[in-house]
Structures are given as C-alpha cells and as structure tokens.
Amino acid sequence: MNDGVIEMTTQMLLVMLKIAAPILLVGMLVGLGISIFQSVTSIQDQTLTFVPKIAVMVIVAALLIPWIAQRLIEYAIEAFTLS
C-alpha cells in the first residue's frame, strides 16, 4: 500500500513538471530576450519585463490546453485503474 502511494505521488509530480515545463521555459526565454533588449537600450522599466512574460505564458498555456488535458486524462485513468 505504501509503495502505491509513493508511486502515485511520483507520477503526479512528473505530470505536473511535464505540464509546467513548456510554459515556464517560454516565460524564461521571453524574460531573457527582454533583459537583453533592456541592457542594449538602457530601458529599466519593470512593467516591460512583467507584462510580456505573463501575456506570452497565458497564450502558450491556452495553445497547450488540448495537450495538457490529454496528460491529465492519462494520469487520471492510470490513477483510477491502479489496484
């Protein structure tokens, strides 16, 4: 019984990582690009970094909804069929 709980927790954390990784990676790349742009132009406005990152991450999350739903469905099926 204890091994099953550990296995389910491990699987849950892996699914969460797989779902969050693409969104966070895009946010990181956009932030890096904006930081380079700010360094080159000497613009130091905080909203310049925050707003585009959030907007792009929301767009990526919206585009990935079918893929995210499929991962969650696969996990739910596995969780409910585990003996």
N, CA, C and O atoms as a Tinker XYZ file with bonds, in Angstrom:
   332  protein
     1  N      0.831000   -1.196000    0.000000    73     2
     2  CA     0.000000    0.000000    0.000000    64     1     3
     3  C      0.870000    1.253000    0.000000    63     2     4     5
     4  O      0.593000    2.197000   -0.740000    81     3
     5  N      1.902000    1.271000    0.809000    73     3     6
     6  CA     2.771000    2.427000    0.919000    64     5     7
     7  C      3.524000    2.684000   -0.387000    63     6     8     9
     8  O      3.732000    3.834000   -0.773000    81     7
     9  N      3.934000    1.600000   -1.069000    73     7    10
    10  CA     4.638000    1.752000   -2.343000    64     9    11
    11  C      3.726000    2.361000   -3.404000    63    10    12    13
    12  O      4.180000    3.130000   -4.251000    81    11
    13  N      2.448000    2.017000   -3.357000    73    11    14
    14  CA     1.489000    2.575000   -4.307000    64    13    15
    15  C      1.330000    4.076000   -4.137000    63    14    16    17
    16  O      1.218000    4.814000   -5.116000    81    15
    17  N      1.321000    4.520000   -2.889000    73    15    18
    18  CA     1.189000    5.952000   -2.613000    64    17    19
    19  C      2.429000    6.697000   -3.111000    63    18    20    21
    20  O      2.317000    7.772000   -3.699000    81    19
    21  N      3.576000    6.137000   -2.879000    73    19    22
    22  CA     4.821000    6.763000   -3.335000    64    21    23
    23  C      4.859000    6.805000   -4.854000    63    22    24    25
    24  O      5.263000    7.811000   -5.438000    81    23
    25  N      4.443000    5.724000   -5.494000    73    23    26
    26  CA     4.415000    5.665000   -6.958000    64    25    27
    27  C      3.444000    6.707000   -7.531000    63    26    28    29
    28  O      3.778000    7.396000   -8.495000    81    27
    29  N      2.267000    6.824000   -6.953000    73    27    30
    30  CA     1.276000    7.803000   -7.432000    64    29    31
    31  C      1.780000    9.232000   -7.225000    63    30    32    33
    32  O      1.587000   10.088000   -8.089000    81    31
    33  N      2.419000    9.490000   -6.099000    73    31    34
    34  CA     2.959000   10.819000   -5.840000    64    33    35
    35  C      4.066000   11.157000   -6.831000    63    34    36    37
    36  O      4.140000   12.279000   -7.331000    81    35
    37  N      4.916000   10.192000   -7.108000    73    35    38
    38  CA     5.986000   10.398000   -8.083000    64    37    39
    39  C      5.408000   10.687000   -9.462000    63    38    40    41
    40  O      5.849000   11.609000  -10.148000    81    39
    41  N      4.418000    9.895000   -9.863000    73    39    42
    42  CA     3.784000   10.111000  -11.166000    64    41    43
    43  C      3.101000   11.478000  -11.233000    63    42    44    45
    44  O      3.169000   12.160000  -12.256000    81    43
    45  N      2.442000   11.877000  -10.136000    73    43    46
    46  CA     1.769000   13.164000  -10.092000    64    45    47
    47  C      2.765000   14.305000  -10.272000    63    46    48    49
    48  O      2.510000   15.244000  -11.026000    81    47
    49  N      3.890000   14.223000   -9.585000    73    47    50
    50  CA     4.901000   15.269000   -9.693000    64    49    51
    51  C      5.506000   15.326000  -11.099000    63    50    52    53
    52  O      5.790000   16.410000  -11.609000    81    51
    53  N      5.703000   14.168000  -11.722000    73    51    54
    54  CA     6.224000   14.141000  -13.089000    64    53    55
    55  C      5.236000   14.745000  -14.079000    63    54    56    57
    56  O      5.634000   15.472000  -14.989000    81    55
    57  N      3.957000   14.450000  -13.906000    73    55    58
    58  CA     2.940000   15.025000  -14.786000    64    57    59
    59  C      2.893000   16.540000  -14.612000    63    58    60    61
    60  O      2.803000   17.273000  -15.597000    81    59
    61  N      2.954000   17.015000  -13.371000    73    59    62
    62  CA     2.953000   18.453000  -13.131000    64    61    63
    63  C      4.173000   19.111000  -13.767000    63    62    64    65
    64  O      4.064000   20.200000  -14.332000    81    63
    65  N      5.313000   18.474000  -13.681000    73    63    66
    66  CA     6.537000   19.015000  -14.282000    64    65    67
    67  C      6.419000   19.066000  -15.801000    63    66    68    69
    68  O      6.810000   20.053000  -16.425000    81    67
    69  N      5.879000   17.996000  -16.400000    73    67    70
    70  CA     5.706000   17.962000  -17.851000    64    69    71
    71  C      4.747000   19.047000  -18.320000    63    70    72    73
    72  O      4.945000   19.637000  -19.382000    81    71
    73  N      3.711000   19.311000  -17.536000    73    71    74
    74  CA     2.731000   20.329000  -17.914000    64    73    75
    75  C      3.307000   21.728000  -17.745000    63    74    76    77
    76  O      3.100000   22.588000  -18.602000    81    75
    77  N      4.017000   21.963000  -16.670000    73    75    78
    78  CA     4.512000   23.311000  -16.381000    64    77    79
    79  C      5.771000   23.665000  -17.172000    63    78    80    81
    80  O      6.007000   24.842000  -17.446000    81    79
    81  N      6.570000   22.689000  -17.538000    73    79    82
    82  CA     7.867000   22.955000  -18.172000    64    81    83
    83  C      7.773000   23.799000  -19.445000    63    82    84    85
    84  O      8.513000   24.776000  -19.561000    81    83
    85  N      6.898000   23.472000  -20.410000    73    83    86
    86  CA     6.878000   24.294000  -21.625000    64    85    87
    87  C      6.471000   25.743000  -21.361000    63    86    88    89
    88  O      7.019000   26.664000  -21.967000    81    87
    89  N      5.519000   25.943000  -20.466000    73    87    90
    90  CA     5.046000   27.292000  -20.156000    64    89    91
    91  C      6.149000   28.083000  -19.464000    63    90    92    93
    92  O      6.398000   29.237000  -19.812000    81    91
    93  N      6.806000   27.473000  -18.495000    73    91    94
    94  CA     7.879000   28.157000  -17.787000    64    93    95
    95  C      9.087000   28.407000  -18.680000    63    94    96    97
    96  O      9.749000   29.438000  -18.556000    81    95
    97  N      9.375000   27.481000  -19.570000    73    95    98
    98  CA    10.503000   27.649000  -20.496000    64    97    99
    99  C     10.266000   28.838000  -21.420000    63    98   100   101
   100  O     11.175000   29.635000  -21.655000    81    99
   101  N      9.046000   28.961000  -21.945000    73    99   102
   102  CA     8.731000   30.101000  -22.809000    64   101   103
   103  C      8.832000   31.400000  -22.019000    63   102   104   105
   104  O      9.352000   32.393000  -22.527000    81   103
   105  N      8.341000   31.403000  -20.778000    73   103   106
   106  CA     8.457000   32.600000  -19.940000    64   105   107
   107  C      9.900000   32.973000  -19.678000    63   106   108   109
   108  O     10.252000   34.152000  -19.664000    81   107
   109  N     10.732000   31.970000  -19.472000    73   107   110
   110  CA    12.147000   32.228000  -19.233000    64   109   111
   111  C     12.829000   32.797000  -20.478000    63   110   112   113
   112  O     13.628000   33.729000  -20.381000    81   111
   113  N     12.515000   32.238000  -21.641000    73   111   114
   114  CA    13.112000   32.728000  -22.881000    64   113   115
   115  C     12.656000   34.150000  -23.207000    63   114   116   117
   116  O     13.456000   34.972000  -23.654000    81   115
   117  N     11.374000   34.440000  -22.986000    73   115   118
   118  CA    10.880000   35.796000  -23.221000    64   117   119
   119  C     11.552000   36.757000  -22.239000    63   118   120   121
   120  O     11.956000   37.851000  -22.632000    81   119
   121  N     11.677000   36.369000  -20.983000    73   119   122
   122  CA    12.344000   37.203000  -19.988000    64   121   123
   123  C     13.794000   37.464000  -20.348000    63   122   124   125
   124  O     14.295000   38.574000  -20.166000    81   123
   125  N     14.473000   36.437000  -20.862000    73   123   126
   126  CA    15.865000   36.601000  -21.286000    64   125   127
   127  C     15.963000   37.574000  -22.451000    63   126   128   129
   128  O     16.836000   38.443000  -22.475000    81   127
   129  N     15.071000   37.424000  -23.407000    73   127   130
   130  CA    15.069000   38.337000  -24.550000    64   129   131
   131  C     14.796000   39.773000  -24.142000    63   130   132   133
   132  O     15.433000   40.698000  -24.646000    81   131
   133  N     13.855000   39.962000  -23.234000    73   131   134
   134  CA    13.544000   41.305000  -22.759000    64   133   135
   135  C     14.709000   41.876000  -21.958000    63   134   136   137
   136  O     15.010000   43.064000  -22.069000    81   135
   137  N     15.354000   41.062000  -21.172000    73   135   138
   138  CA    16.518000   41.526000  -20.407000    64   137   139
   139  C     17.646000   41.977000  -21.328000    63   138   140   141
   140  O     18.284000   43.001000  -21.086000    81   139
   141  N     17.885000   41.213000  -22.375000    73   139   142
   142  CA    18.911000   41.614000  -23.343000    64   141   143
   143  C     18.511000   42.925000  -24.010000    63   142   144   145
   144  O     19.340000   43.820000  -24.177000    81   143
   145  N     17.239000   43.037000  -24.393000    73   143   146
   146  CA    16.747000   44.281000  -25.005000    64   145   147
   147  C     16.919000   45.461000  -24.050000    63   146   148   149
   148  O     17.326000   46.543000  -24.471000    81   147
   149  N     16.611000   45.260000  -22.767000    73   147   150
   150  CA    16.768000   46.329000  -21.785000    64   149   151
   151  C     18.233000   46.710000  -21.596000    63   150   152   153
   152  O     18.554000   47.886000  -21.427000    81   151
   153  N     19.104000   45.736000  -21.626000    73   151   154
   154  CA    20.536000   46.032000  -21.476000    64   153   155
   155  C     21.055000   46.844000  -22.655000    63   154   156   157
   156  O     21.844000   47.773000  -22.484000    81   155
   157  N     20.606000   46.487000  -23.841000    73   155   158
   158  CA    21.074000   47.182000  -25.043000    64   157   159
   159  C     20.526000   48.606000  -25.094000    63   158   160   161
   160  O     21.247000   49.531000  -25.468000    81   159
   161  N     19.257000   48.792000  -24.722000    73   159   162
   162  CA    18.626000   50.108000  -24.856000    64   161   163
   163  C     18.673000   50.928000  -23.572000    63   162   164   165
   164  O     18.256000   52.086000  -23.581000    81   163
   165  N     19.156000   50.380000  -22.489000    73   163   166
   166  CA    19.208000   51.040000  -21.169000    64   165   167
   167  C     17.834000   51.443000  -20.642000    63   166   168   169
   168  O     17.710000   52.407000  -19.886000    81   167
   169  N     16.805000   50.703000  -21.042000    73   167   170
   170  CA    15.455000   50.930000  -20.503000    64   169   171
   171  C     15.309000   50.033000  -19.278000    63   170   172   173
   172  O     15.509000   48.822000  -19.374000    81   171
   173  N     14.964000   50.606000  -18.135000    73   171   174
   174  CA    14.843000   49.829000  -16.902000    64   173   175
   175  C     13.431000   49.928000  -16.324000    63   174   176   177
   176  O     13.261000   50.295000  -15.162000    81   175
   177  N     12.437000   49.609000  -17.118000    73   175   178
   178  CA    11.051000   49.658000  -16.681000    64   177   179
   179  C     10.610000   48.258000  -16.265000    63   178   180   181
   180  O     10.734000   47.315000  -17.046000    81   179
   181  N     10.096000   48.112000  -15.039000    73   179   182
   182  CA     9.714000   46.791000  -14.529000    64   181   183
   183  C      8.531000   46.202000  -15.280000    63   182   184   185
   184  O      8.468000   44.989000  -15.479000    81   183
   185  N      7.579000   47.057000  -15.705000    73   183   186
   186  CA     6.420000   46.518000  -16.425000    64   185   187
   187  C      6.816000   45.973000  -17.781000    63   186   188   189
   188  O      6.107000   45.136000  -18.341000    81   187
   189  N      7.934000   46.431000  -18.320000    73   187   190
   190  CA     8.395000   45.929000  -19.607000    64   189   191
   191  C      8.773000   44.451000  -19.514000    63   190   192   193
   192  O      8.661000   43.724000  -20.502000    81   191
   193  N      9.213000   44.004000  -18.359000    73   191   194
   194  CA     9.549000   42.588000  -18.215000    64   193   195
   195  C      8.348000   41.761000  -17.798000    63   194   196   197
   196  O      8.200000   40.623000  -18.244000    81   195
   197  N      7.493000   42.306000  -16.956000    73   195   198
   198  CA     6.413000   41.525000  -16.359000    64   197   199
   199  C      5.266000   41.270000  -17.333000    63   198   200   201
   200  O      4.843000   40.125000  -17.497000    81   199
   201  N      4.768000   42.291000  -17.966000    73   199   202
   202  CA     3.578000   42.176000  -18.807000    64   201   203
   203  C      3.796000   41.258000  -20.016000    63   202   204   205
   204  O      2.965000   40.378000  -20.240000    81   203
   205  N      4.853000   41.411000  -20.797000    73   203   206
   206  CA     5.029000   40.498000  -21.939000    64   205   207
   207  C      5.219000   39.034000  -21.526000    63   206   208   209
   208  O      4.717000   38.127000  -22.189000    81   207
   209  N      5.945000   38.813000  -20.426000    73   207   210
   210  CA     6.136000   37.427000  -19.974000    64   209   211
   211  C      4.802000   36.784000  -19.619000    63   210   212   213
   212  O      4.518000   35.661000  -20.036000    81   211
   213  N      3.990000   37.492000  -18.854000    73   211   214
   214  CA     2.696000   36.939000  -18.455000    64   213   215
   215  C      1.811000   36.724000  -19.673000    63   214   216   217
   216  O      1.148000   35.693000  -19.781000    81   215
   217  N      1.793000   37.687000  -20.594000    73   215   218
   218  CA     0.954000   37.570000  -21.789000    64   217   219
   219  C      1.360000   36.360000  -22.633000    63   218   220   221
   220  O      0.506000   35.591000  -23.074000    81   219
   221  N      2.653000   36.196000  -22.854000    73   219   222
   222  CA     3.125000   35.065000  -23.664000    64   221   223
   223  C      2.862000   33.740000  -22.958000    63   222   224   225
   224  O      2.495000   32.757000  -23.602000    81   223
   225  N      3.046000   33.705000  -21.654000    73   223   226
   226  CA     2.798000   32.462000  -20.912000    64   225   227
   227  C      1.319000   32.090000  -20.944000    63   226   228   229
   228  O      0.989000   30.908000  -21.038000    81   227
   229  N      0.433000   33.062000  -20.868000    73   227   230
   230  CA    -1.010000   32.786000  -20.957000    64   229   231
   231  C     -1.362000   32.275000  -22.351000    63   230   232   233
   232  O     -2.154000   31.343000  -22.485000    81   231
   233  N     -0.781000   32.873000  -23.385000    73   231   234
   234  CA    -1.042000   32.426000  -24.756000    64   233   235
   235  C     -0.551000   30.994000  -24.958000    63   234   236   237
   236  O     -1.254000   30.170000  -25.543000    81   235
   237  N      0.648000   30.701000  -24.478000    73   235   238
   238  CA     1.193000   29.343000  -24.615000    64   237   239
   239  C      0.332000   28.347000  -23.847000    63   238   240   241
   240  O      0.053000   27.258000  -24.349000    81   239
   241  N     -0.092000   28.705000  -22.640000    73   239   242
   242  CA    -0.954000   27.817000  -21.860000    64   241   243
   243  C     -2.271000   27.566000  -22.592000    63   242   244   245
   244  O     -2.766000   26.440000  -22.606000    81   243
   245  N     -2.836000   28.603000  -23.198000    73   243   246
   246  CA    -4.087000   28.440000  -23.939000    64   245   247
   247  C     -3.889000   27.540000  -25.162000    63   246   248   249
   248  O     -4.752000   26.719000  -25.473000    81   247
   249  N     -2.770000   27.689000  -25.845000    73   247   250
   250  CA    -2.495000   26.850000  -27.012000    64   249   251
   251  C     -2.239000   25.392000  -26.627000    63   250   252   253
   252  O     -2.504000   24.477000  -27.407000    81   251
   253  N     -1.724000   25.191000  -25.424000    73   251   254
   254  CA    -1.391000   23.828000  -24.981000    64   253   255
   255  C     -2.532000   23.140000  -24.225000    63   254   256   257
   256  O     -2.339000   22.035000  -23.717000    81   255
   257  N     -3.696000   23.751000  -24.139000    73   255   258
   258  CA    -4.803000   23.156000  -23.379000    64   257   259
   259  C     -5.130000   21.732000  -23.836000    63   258   260   261
   260  O     -5.298000   20.864000  -22.980000    81   259
   261  N     -5.229000   21.445000  -25.143000    73   259   262
   262  CA    -5.516000   20.047000  -25.528000    64   261   263
   263  C     -4.435000   19.067000  -25.057000    63   262   264   265
   264  O     -4.746000   17.971000  -24.590000    81   263
   265  N     -3.183000   19.463000  -25.180000    73   263   266
   266  CA    -2.083000   18.600000  -24.756000    64   265   267
   267  C     -2.094000   18.408000  -23.238000    63   266   268   269
   268  O     -1.881000   17.300000  -22.746000    81   267
   269  N     -2.343000   19.484000  -22.508000    73   267   270
   270  CA    -2.405000   19.412000  -21.046000    64   269   271
   271  C     -3.561000   18.521000  -20.614000    63   270   272   273
   272  O     -3.409000   17.690000  -19.718000    81   271
   273  N     -4.703000   18.690000  -21.243000    73   271   274
   274  CA    -5.864000   17.865000  -20.908000    64   273   275
   275  C     -5.583000   16.391000  -21.155000    63   274   276   277
   276  O     -5.977000   15.541000  -20.356000    81   275
   277  N     -4.906000   16.083000  -22.252000    73   275   278
   278  CA    -4.573000   14.687000  -22.545000    64   277   279
   279  C     -3.654000   14.092000  -21.472000    63   278   280   281
   280  O     -3.859000   12.957000  -21.042000    81   279
   281  N     -2.639000   14.857000  -21.038000    73   279   282
   282  CA    -1.752000   14.363000  -19.979000    64   281   283
   283  C     -2.530000   14.111000  -18.684000    63   282   284   285
   284  O     -2.302000   13.109000  -18.006000    81   283
   285  N     -3.441000   15.013000  -18.346000    73   283   286
   286  CA    -4.218000   14.859000  -17.121000    64   285   287
   287  C     -5.184000   13.676000  -17.212000    63   286   288   289
   288  O     -5.388000   12.958000  -16.233000    81   287
   289  N     -5.770000   13.478000  -18.379000    73   287   290
   290  CA    -6.666000   12.330000  -18.572000    64   289   291
   291  C     -5.891000   11.031000  -18.444000    63   290   292   293
   292  O     -6.356000   10.090000  -17.800000    81   291
   293  N     -4.709000   10.970000  -19.053000    73   291   294
   294  CA    -3.876000    9.771000  -18.944000    64   293   295
   295  C     -3.520000    9.483000  -17.489000    63   294   296   297
   296  O     -3.549000    8.332000  -17.055000    81   295
   297  N     -3.185000   10.531000  -16.738000    73   295   298
   298  CA    -2.850000   10.342000  -15.322000    64   297   299
   299  C     -4.073000    9.878000  -14.538000    63   298   300   301
   300  O     -3.961000    8.989000  -13.695000    81   299
   301  N     -5.231000   10.463000  -14.802000    73   299   302
   302  CA    -6.449000   10.082000  -14.078000    64   301   303
   303  C     -6.818000    8.630000  -14.366000    63   302   304   305
   304  O     -7.208000    7.893000  -13.460000    81   303
   305  N     -6.696000    8.223000  -15.618000    73   303   306
   306  CA    -7.003000    6.827000  -15.970000    64   305   307
   307  C     -6.060000    5.894000  -15.237000    63   306   308   309
   308  O     -6.482000    4.868000  -14.704000    81   307
   309  N     -4.789000    6.246000  -15.210000    73   307   310
   310  CA    -3.800000    5.424000  -14.509000    64   309   311
   311  C     -4.086000    5.392000  -13.000000    63   310   312   313
   312  O     -3.941000    4.348000  -12.364000    81   311
   313  N     -4.486000    6.516000  -12.437000    73   311   314
   314  CA    -4.744000    6.586000  -11.003000    64   313   315
   315  C     -5.959000    5.742000  -10.623000    63   314   316   317
   316  O     -5.949000    5.070000   -9.591000    81   315
   317  N     -7.005000    5.773000  -11.452000    73   315   318
   318  CA    -8.225000    5.031000  -11.119000    64   317   319
   319  C     -8.128000    3.547000  -11.438000    63   318   320   321
   320  O     -8.882000    2.752000  -10.877000    81   319
   321  N     -7.223000    3.156000  -12.319000    73   319   322
   322  CA    -7.088000    1.742000  -12.635000    64   321   323
   323  C     -6.018000    1.057000  -11.801000    63   322   324   325
   324  O     -5.828000   -0.153000  -11.915000    81   323
   325  N     -5.310000    1.822000  -10.956000    73   323   326
   326  CA    -4.284000    1.245000  -10.106000    64   325   327
   327  C     -4.932000    0.379000   -9.036000    63   326   328   329
   328  O     -5.857000    0.820000   -8.354000    81   327
   329  N     -4.459000   -0.829000   -8.890000    73   327   330
   330  CA    -5.056000   -1.738000   -7.911000    64   329   331
   331  C     -4.420000   -1.580000   -6.555000    63   330   332
   332  O     -4.802000   -2.269000   -5.609000    81   331
